[in-house]
Amino acid sequence: DDTGDPIDVETQNGTVIVTQQPPLAPNLNAPTDLDGDGVFEDINGNGRLDFNDVVALFENLPNAEVPFQDINGNGRIDFDDIVELFKHI
């Protein structure tokens, strides 16, 4: 612990369920994280970062989720995420 004393630990078995984020709109594929940083920049799920991702994020901003589309890392989804995504192109 912070004072140097040992910490009693207990091991428990658990299950981790990993799911992909659903598409932001019915006409889109599921978003993907192209660079493995935990932010799904490929908004339309076509396997690459392009201007269509900026348009898709703009059109579906209410469906975006923190942390997946929090491009600027401020803990919320806002218009600046669209601007930052555009800068990544």
Accessible surface in RSA format (square Angstrom, percent):
REM  Atomic radii and reference values for relative SASA: ProtOr
REM  Chains: A
REM  Algorithm: Lee & Richards
REM  Probe-radius: 1.40
REM  Slices: 20
REM RES _ NUM      All-atoms   Total-Side   Main-Chain    Non-polar    All polar
REM                ABS   REL    ABS   REL    ABS   REL    ABS   REL    ABS   REL
RES ASP A   1    86.57  60.6  47.86  47.6  38.72  91.6  31.81  74.9  54.76  54.6
RES ASP A   2   157.40 110.3 117.47 116.9  39.93  94.4  39.48  92.9 117.92 117.6
RES THR A   3   110.70  78.7  74.89  75.9  35.81  85.3  81.51 109.5  29.19  44.1
RES GLY A   4    67.45  83.2   0.00   N/A  67.45  83.2  35.59  97.7  31.86  71.4
RES ASP A   5    83.57  58.5  81.16  80.8   2.41   5.7  16.16  38.0  67.41  67.2
RES PRO A   6   128.98  94.0 100.12  91.3  28.85 104.9 112.14  92.6  16.84 104.6
RES ILE A   7   113.77  64.7  89.56  66.7  24.22  58.4  92.89  66.9  20.88  56.7
RES ASP A   8   146.64 102.7 118.96 118.4  27.67  65.4  40.27  94.8 106.37 106.1
RES VAL A   9   127.73  84.1  94.87  85.9  32.86  79.2 100.29  87.1  27.45  74.4
RES GLU A  10   140.64  80.7 107.99  81.7  32.64  77.7  48.92  94.6  91.72  74.9
RES THR A  11   128.30  91.3  97.62  99.0  30.67  73.1  70.94  95.3  57.36  86.7
RES GLN A  12   141.03  78.9 109.11  79.7  31.92  76.0  36.51  77.7 104.51  79.3
RES ASN A  13   156.47 107.9 123.10 119.0  33.37  80.3  36.46  87.8 120.00 116.0
RES GLY A  14    73.72  90.9   0.00   N/A  73.72  90.9  37.28 102.3  36.44  81.6
RES THR A  15   120.80  85.9  84.50  85.7  36.30  86.5  54.79  73.6  66.01  99.8
RES VAL A  16   132.97  87.5 104.61  94.7  28.37  68.3 107.59  93.5  25.38  68.8
RES ILE A  17   143.66  81.8 113.02  84.2  30.64  73.9 115.88  83.4  27.78  75.4
RES VAL A  18   133.47  87.8 102.68  93.0  30.80  74.2 105.78  91.9  27.69  75.1
RES THR A  19   110.79  78.8  82.01  83.1  28.78  68.6  58.26  78.3  52.53  79.4
RES GLN A  20   131.66  73.6 109.60  80.1  22.06  52.5  47.58 101.3  84.09  63.8
RES GLN A  21     6.24   3.5   0.44   0.3   5.79  13.8   4.75  10.1   1.49   1.1
RES PRO A  22    82.81  60.4  78.19  71.3   4.62  16.8  82.29  67.9   0.52   3.2
RES PRO A  23    59.67  43.5  43.02  39.2  16.65  60.5  43.02  35.5  16.65 103.5
RES LEU A  24     8.52   4.7   2.76   2.0   5.76  14.5   4.33   3.0   4.19  11.3
RES ALA A  25    15.33  14.1  10.34  16.0   4.99  11.4  15.33  21.6   0.00   0.0
RES PRO A  26   146.00 106.4 106.39  97.0  39.61 144.0 118.72  98.0  27.29 169.6
RES ASN A  27   132.13  91.1  93.47  90.3  38.66  93.1  48.79 117.4  83.34  80.5
RES LEU A  28    31.93  17.8  20.99  15.0  10.94  27.5  24.27  17.0   7.67  20.6
RES ASN A  29    91.84  63.3  86.48  83.6   5.36  12.9  16.39  39.4  75.45  72.9
RES ALA A  30    15.59  14.3   8.78  13.6   6.81  15.5   8.78  12.4   6.81  18.0
RES PRO A  31     3.32   2.4   0.00   0.0   3.32  12.1   0.00   0.0   3.32  20.7
RES THR A  32    53.52  38.1  51.37  52.1   2.15   5.1  53.36  71.7   0.16   0.2
RES ASP A  33    41.00  28.7  18.08  18.0  22.93  54.2  11.26  26.5  29.75  29.7
RES LEU A  34    81.33  45.3  45.55  32.6  35.78  89.9  48.98  34.4  32.34  87.0
RES ASP A  35    98.67  69.1  64.00  63.7  34.68  82.0  43.53 102.4  55.14  55.0
RES GLY A  36    66.56  82.1   0.00   N/A  66.56  82.1  31.11  85.4  35.45  79.4
RES ASP A  37    86.16  60.4  50.31  50.1  35.85  84.8  41.31  97.2  44.85  44.7
RES GLY A  38    38.51  47.5   0.00   N/A  38.51  47.5  33.09  90.8   5.42  12.1
RES VAL A  39    28.71  18.9  28.71  26.0   0.00   0.0  28.71  24.9   0.00   0.0
RES PHE A  40    34.14  17.1  34.14  21.1   0.00   0.0  34.14  20.7   0.00   0.0
RES GLU A  41    13.56   7.8  13.56  10.3   0.00   0.0   8.03  15.5   5.53   4.5
RES ASP A  42     0.00   0.0   0.00   0.0   0.00   0.0   0.00   0.0   0.00   0.0
RES ILE A  43     0.00   0.0   0.00   0.0   0.00   0.0   0.00   0.0   0.00   0.0
RES ASN A  44    19.03  13.1  16.53  16.0   2.50   6.0   5.79  13.9  13.25  12.8
RES GLY A  45    15.39  19.0   0.00   N/A  15.39  19.0   0.00   0.0  15.39  34.5
RES ASN A  46    52.29  36.1  26.01  25.1  26.28  63.3  28.95  69.7  23.34  22.6
RES GLY A  47    52.47  64.7   0.00   N/A  52.47  64.7  27.99  76.8  24.48  54.8
RES ARG A  48   141.65  59.5 138.89  70.8   2.76   6.6  57.58  78.7  84.07  51.0
RES LEU A  49    52.03  29.0  28.73  20.6  23.30  58.6  28.73  20.2  23.30  62.7
RES ASP A  50    27.53  19.3  26.26  26.1   1.27   3.0  25.23  59.4   2.30   2.3
RES PHE A  51   112.16  56.1 109.52  67.8   2.64   6.9 109.52  66.4   2.64   7.6
RES ASN A  52    86.84  59.9  83.74  80.9   3.10   7.5  10.69  25.7  76.15  73.6
RES ASP A  53     0.00   0.0   0.00   0.0   0.00   0.0   0.00   0.0   0.00   0.0
RES VAL A  54    11.49   7.6  11.49  10.4   0.00   0.0  11.49  10.0   0.00   0.0
RES VAL A  55    54.39  35.8  52.49  47.5   1.90   4.6  54.39  47.3   0.00   0.0
RES ALA A  56     6.84   6.3   4.75   7.3   2.09   4.8   6.66   9.4   0.18   0.5
RES LEU A  57     0.00   0.0   0.00   0.0   0.00   0.0   0.00   0.0   0.00   0.0
RES PHE A  58   122.76  61.4 112.23  69.5  10.53  27.4 112.23  68.0  10.53  30.1
RES GLU A  59   120.61  69.2  89.42  67.7  31.19  74.3  31.80  61.5  88.81  72.5
RES ASN A  60    19.03  13.1  18.01  17.4   1.02   2.5   1.02   2.5  18.01  17.4
RES LEU A  61    37.35  20.8  35.69  25.5   1.66   4.2  35.69  25.1   1.66   4.5
RES PRO A  62   124.95  91.1  84.51  77.0  40.44 147.0  97.62  80.6  27.34 169.9
RES ASN A  63    77.63  53.5  64.15  62.0  13.48  32.5  16.34  39.3  61.29  59.2
RES ALA A  64    13.10  12.0   0.00   0.0  13.10  29.8   0.00   0.0  13.10  34.7
RES GLU A  65    74.05  42.5  70.11  53.0   3.93   9.4  26.64  51.5  47.40  38.7
RES VAL A  66    68.19  44.9  45.09  40.8  23.10  55.7  45.09  39.2  23.10  62.7
RES PRO A  67    79.68  58.1  79.12  72.1   0.55   2.0  79.12  65.3   0.55   3.4
RES PHE A  68    60.89  30.5  60.89  37.7   0.00   0.0  60.89  36.9   0.00   0.0
RES GLN A  69     0.02   0.0   0.00   0.0   0.02   0.1   0.00   0.0   0.02   0.0
RES ASP A  70    10.06   7.0   7.90   7.9   2.16   5.1   1.82   4.3   8.24   8.2
RES ILE A  71    22.01  12.5   2.15   1.6  19.86  47.9   2.17   1.6  19.83  53.8
RES ASN A  72    45.60  31.4  12.81  12.4  32.79  79.0  15.62  37.6  29.98  29.0
RES GLY A  73    61.16  75.4   0.00   N/A  61.16  75.4  28.20  77.4  32.96  73.8
RES ASN A  74    61.46  42.4  30.95  29.9  30.51  73.5  35.83  86.2  25.63  24.8
RES GLY A  75    52.14  64.3   0.00   N/A  52.14  64.3  27.80  76.3  24.34  54.5
RES ARG A  76   144.10  60.5 142.46  72.6   1.64   3.9  53.85  73.6  90.25  54.7
RES ILE A  77    42.68  24.3  17.03  12.7  25.65  61.8  17.03  12.3  25.65  69.6
RES ASP A  78    33.51  23.5  28.82  28.7   4.69  11.1  28.60  67.3   4.91   4.9
RES PHE A  79   122.23  61.2 118.18  73.2   4.05  10.5 118.18  71.6   4.05  11.6
RES ASP A  80    60.65  42.5  56.63  56.4   4.03   9.5  24.16  56.9  36.49  36.4
RES ASP A  81     0.02   0.0   0.02   0.0   0.00   0.0   0.02   0.0   0.00   0.0
RES ILE A  82    10.41   5.9  10.41   7.8   0.00   0.0  10.41   7.5   0.00   0.0
RES VAL A  83    53.26  35.0  50.86  46.0   2.40   5.8  53.26  46.3   0.00   0.0
RES GLU A  84    41.00  23.5  41.00  31.0   0.00   0.0   4.13   8.0  36.87  30.1
RES LEU A  85     0.00   0.0   0.00   0.0   0.00   0.0   0.00   0.0   0.00   0.0
RES PHE A  86   111.76  55.9 107.73  66.7   4.03  10.5 107.73  65.3   4.03  11.5
RES LYS A  87   138.92  67.8 106.81  65.5  32.11  76.4  72.72  65.5  66.20  70.5
RES HIS A  88   105.92  57.9  77.57  53.9  28.35  72.5  53.46  55.1  52.45  61.0
RES ILE A  89    94.83  54.0  41.64  31.0  53.19 128.2  62.61  45.1  32.23  87.5
END  Absolute sums over single chains surface
CHAIN  1 A     6214.0       4526.3       1687.7       3561.4       2652.6
END  Absolute sums over all chains
TOTAL          6214.0       4526.3       1687.7       3561.4       2652.6
